[in-house]
Amino acid sequence: MPDYYEILGISPNAGNAEIKAAFRKLALIYHPDINPEGRDRFNLILKAYETLSDPVSRSAYDLRLKYRSHYEETITRKSNTKTWSFDEKEMRRRRYYDEHIRQYAKTDKPEDVATEKKPRYNEFKYIAFAMPLAALIFLLVMALATPGPPKKSVESRADSERAEKEKAVSNAGNEEASDLNNGDTPYLYHFGNARFDSDNTAFFSIKNATGNDVVVCLFTKKHFVRSFFLKNDFSADVPQLPREPMHIRYSSGQLFKHAVIMKDTGIYGGFTRDICFYKTTKAENLQRLTLTPGLNEGFKKIDEAEFFKKK
């Protein structure tokens, strides 16, 4: 697991201002427009910034980093365990007792006991006898069986649907994967830090049934609130949102890559195929939403520039 603090050149206690300053400093060095050979390094720096600038992602990452350090320390402690060897005096003592015991050990071999060999049965006789009997039983069962078409049960239909879904997932795994996973928070470097209301226990439930992956961005009238990545045919419960009406913008498409440069705004990160942008026509209190293919009710299609507006 990469050490994002080491990549950005900051300490684990660094604040948001220090993280942002370190990102900007490294971006001036490794940005692909300035350093074409630094594209891979810039993607790693961008991933580190997006993880550490979001409080939730940073907390989860710190726990994983702490567990890795504890595990490596345990392995090192075990590898430093001392091994003990016998000195020459102890070896002579053991050699003496070993020879003494061998001197008085019994050397007589046990007498061979003649055992009467049992006659081996001819296995082919049993095979020749069993085959006709098995054939007779099979014909009897077939004669008593009642013919009729098998009935497809609910369980068999569910198993069939499950097999088809697993096959689709398996086929999808053979394709090139996106840089993001469910719950990742892209575009924080552009919109700013996420906002949370810890007193709000309600959830905003959203399901992606568009046929593509989506990046959802939430805004109040004045501020950016949250962004998250959601794969096709997955649902999410978004907690601790501000208790005020919000707008939703979402970008849908396939194969999200950090290194993609958006053609109209020059912003890094976006879908490489079938990209579209949408926005709600009015602000509402968010409770439950299902996104379907095409233009959803209450949304309008927008361009790239309007999607990336900061308010």
C-alpha positions in Angstrom: 0.0 0.0 0.0 1.6 3.4 -1.0 2.4 5.9 1.7 0.4 9.0 0.6 2.1 11.2 3.2 5.5 10.2 1.9 4.4 10.8 -1.7 3.2 14.3 -0.9 6.3 14.9 1.3 4.2 15.8 4.4 3.9 14.6 8.0 0.9 12.5 9.1 -0.2 15.5 11.2 -0.4 17.9 8.3 -3.5 20.1 7.9 -5.6 20.7 4.8 -3.7 23.9 3.9 -0.3 22.0 4.0 -1.8 19.1 2.0 -3.1 21.5 -0.7 0.2 23.4 -0.8 2.2 20.2 -1.3 -0.1 19.0 -4.1 0.2 22.3 -6.0 4.0 22.2 -5.6 4.3 18.7 -7.0 1.7 19.4 -9.7 4.0 22.1 -11.1 6.8 19.5 -11.4 4.9 16.4 -12.6 2.0 17.8 -14.5 1.9 16.0 -17.9 1.7 19.3 -19.8 5.1 20.3 -18.2 6.6 16.8 -17.7 5.2 14.2 -20.2 7.2 11.5 -18.5 5.6 12.3 -15.1 2.1 11.2 -16.0 2.1 8.0 -13.8 3.7 10.0 -10.9 1.1 12.7 -11.3 -1.7 10.2 -11.1 -0.3 8.8 -7.9 0.1 12.4 -6.4 -3.5 13.2 -7.5 -4.8 10.0 -5.8 -2.9 10.8 -2.6 -4.3 14.4 -2.5 -7.9 13.2 -3.1 -7.6 10.6 -0.3 -5.9 12.9 2.3 -8.0 16.0 1.6 -11.3 14.2 2.4 -11.7 13.6 6.2 -13.6 10.3 5.8 -11.2 8.9 3.2 -8.2 10.0 5.3 -9.5 8.4 8.5 -10.0 5.0 6.7 -6.5 5.3 5.0 -4.8 6.1 8.4 -6.4 3.0 9.9 -5.0 0.8 7.1 -1.6 2.5 7.3 -1.5 1.9 11.1 -2.4 -1.8 10.7 0.3 -2.2 8.1 2.9 -0.7 10.4 1.9 -2.9 13.3 2.0 -6.0 11.1 5.5 -5.1 9.8 6.7 -4.5 13.4 5.4 -7.9 14.5 7.2 -9.6 11.6 10.4 -7.8 12.4 10.1 -8.8 16.1 9.6 -12.4 15.2 12.6 -12.4 12.8 14.9 -11.1 15.6 14.2 -14.1 17.9 17.4 -15.6 19.3 18.4 -19.2 18.5 20.2 -21.3 21.1 22.9 -23.9 20.6 24.5 -26.5 22.8 28.1 -26.0 24.0 30.8 -28.7 23.8 30.3 -29.9 27.3 26.6 -30.5 26.8 27.3 -32.4 23.6 29.7 -34.7 25.3 27.2 -35.4 28.1 24.5 -36.3 25.6 26.9 -38.4 23.5 27.7 -40.4 26.7 24.1 -41.2 27.6 23.4 -42.0 24.0 26.2 -44.6 23.9 25.3 -46.0 27.4 21.7 -46.6 26.4 22.7 -48.1 23.1 24.9 -50.6 25.0 22.1 -52.1 27.0 19.5 -51.9 24.2 18.1 -55.1 22.9 19.6 -56.2 19.7 17.7 -59.4 19.1 15.4 -59.2 16.2 11.9 -60.4 16.8 11.2 -63.8 15.4 9.4 -63.9 12.2 5.9 -65.2 12.8 4.7 -67.3 10.0 1.3 -66.1 9.0 -1.0 -68.0 6.8 -1.7 -66.0 3.6 -5.3 -65.6 2.9 -6.4 -66.4 -0.5 -7.0 -63.4 -2.7 -10.4 -63.1 -4.1 -10.9 -62.6 -7.8 -12.4 -59.0 -8.1 -13.5 -59.7 -11.7 -16.0 -62.2 -10.4 -17.8 -59.6 -8.4 -17.7 -57.1 -11.3 -19.2 -59.7 -13.7 -21.9 -60.4 -11.1 -22.7 -56.8 -10.2 -23.1 -55.4 -13.7 -26.2 -57.4 -14.8 -27.8 -56.7 -11.4 -27.2 -52.9 -11.7 -28.7 -52.9 -15.3 -31.8 -54.8 -14.0 -32.3 -52.2 -11.2 -31.9 -49.3 -13.6 -34.5 -50.7 -16.0 -36.9 -51.3 -13.2 -36.6 -47.7 -12.0 -37.1 -46.3 -15.5 -40.2 -48.4 -15.9 -41.7 -47.1 -12.7 -40.8 -43.5 -13.2 -43.6 -41.2 -14.4 -42.7 -39.2 -17.5 -43.4 -35.5 -17.6 -41.7 -32.1 -18.2 -39.8 -30.8 -15.2 -41.3 -27.8 -13.4 -39.0 -24.7 -13.1 -39.0 -23.6 -9.5 -38.4 -20.2 -8.1 -35.1 -21.3 -6.8 -33.9 -22.5 -10.2 -34.9 -19.2 -11.8 -33.0 -17.4 -9.1 -30.0 -19.6 -9.7 -30.2 -19.0 -13.4 -30.4 -15.2 -12.9 -27.5 -15.4 -10.4 -25.4 -17.3 -12.9 -26.1 -14.8 -15.6 -25.2 -11.9 -13.3 -21.9 -13.6 -12.3 -21.1 -14.3 -15.9 -21.7 -10.6 -16.7 -19.5 -9.5 -13.8 -16.8 -12.0 -15.0 -17.0 -10.7 -18.6 -16.8 -7.1 -17.2 -13.7 -8.1 -15.2 -11.9 -8.9 -18.5 -12.2 -5.3 -19.7 -10.0 -2.4 -18.6 -11.0 -1.2 -15.1 -11.7 2.4 -14.0 -9.4 4.2 -11.7 -12.2 4.7 -9.2 -14.1 2.4 -6.9 -17.5 2.8 -5.3 -17.5 5.6 -2.7 -14.3 7.3 -4.0 -14.5 11.1 -4.0 -13.2 12.7 -7.2 -12.9 16.4 -8.0 -12.1 17.5 -4.4 -9.0 19.3 -5.7 -11.4 21.4 -8.0 -14.5 21.9 -5.9 -12.8 21.9 -2.4 -13.3 19.9 0.8 -16.5 17.9 1.5 -19.1 19.2 4.0 -20.7 17.2 6.8 -23.5 17.7 9.3 -22.8 15.3 12.1 -26.1 16.0 13.8 -28.1 14.8 10.8 -28.8 11.1 11.1 -30.9 10.8 7.9 -29.5 9.2 4.7 -29.8 10.1 1.1 -30.4 6.8 -0.8 -29.4 6.7 -4.5 -29.3 3.9 -7.0 -27.5 3.9 -10.3 -29.5 2.1 -13.0 -28.2 4.2 -15.9 -26.3 1.4 -17.6 -23.1 3.4 -17.1 -20.9 4.5 -14.1 -21.7 7.9 -12.6 -19.9 10.7 -10.6 -22.5 12.5 -8.5 -21.9 16.0 -7.1 -24.1 17.7 -4.5 -24.4 21.4 -3.9 -26.3 23.8 -1.7 -27.2 27.2 -3.0 -23.8 28.6 -2.0 -21.4 25.7 -1.4 -20.1 22.4 -2.8 -21.1 19.6 -0.4 -20.0 16.1 -1.6 -18.9 14.1 -4.6 -18.8 10.3 -5.0 -18.3 7.6 -7.6 -21.1 4.9 -8.1 -20.8 2.0 -10.4 -23.7 0.8 -12.6 -26.4 -1.3 -10.8 -25.1 -0.3 -7.3 -26.8 1.7 -4.5 -25.4 4.0 -1.9 -26.6 5.7 1.3 -25.1 9.1 1.7 -25.0 10.3 5.4 -24.6 13.6 7.3 -25.7 16.0 4.5 -26.7 19.6 5.3 -30.4 20.0 6.1 -31.2 22.3 3.3 -32.3 22.0 -0.3 -29.6 20.8 -2.7 -28.9 20.5 -6.4 -27.6 17.3 -8.0 -25.1 17.2 -10.9 -23.9 14.0 -12.3 -21.6 12.8 -15.0 -22.3 9.4 -16.6 -20.0 7.3 -18.8 -17.6 4.4 -18.9 -14.0 3.8 -17.9 -13.1 6.8 -15.6 -9.4 7.7 -15.8 -7.5 10.3 -13.7 -5.2 11.2 -16.6 -8.0 12.2 -18.9 -8.0 16.0 -19.6 -11.5 17.4 -20.1 -11.6 19.1 -23.5 -13.5 22.2 -22.6 -12.3 23.0 -19.0 -8.9 21.4 -18.9 -9.8 19.6 -15.7 -8.1 16.3 -14.9 -10.2 13.2 -14.5 -13.2 11.9 -16.5 -14.9 9.2 -18.4 -13.3 8.0 -21.7 -16.5 6.8 -23.3 -20.2 7.8 -23.6 -19.8 10.8 -21.3 -22.9 13.0 -20.5 -23.6 15.7 -17.9 -27.0 16.4 -16.1 -28.3 18.7 -13.5 -31.5 19.0 -11.4 -33.9 21.8 -12.5 -34.5 23.0 -8.9 -33.1 22.4 -5.4 -34.8 19.8 -3.2 -34.4 18.1 0.1 -32.8 14.8 -0.9 -34.3 11.5 0.4 -34.4 8.8 -2.3 -33.4 8.7 -6.0 -33.0 6.2 -8.8 -31.1 7.3 -11.9 -32.3 5.6 -15.1 -30.8 5.7 -18.7 -31.1 9.0 -20.6 -32.7 12.2 -19.2 -34.4 11.6 -15.8 -37.5 13.5 -14.6 -36.5 16.7 -12.8 -33.1 16.9 -14.6 -31.8 18.7 -17.6 -28.8 18.0 -19.8 -25.9 20.4 -19.4 -22.4 20.9 -20.9 -19.1 20.3 -19.3 -18.5 23.9 -18.3 -21.7 24.1 -16.3 -21.0 20.8 -14.6 -17.7 22.1 -13.3 -19.0 25.4 -11.9 -18.0 25.7 -8.3 -21.4 27.1 -7.1 
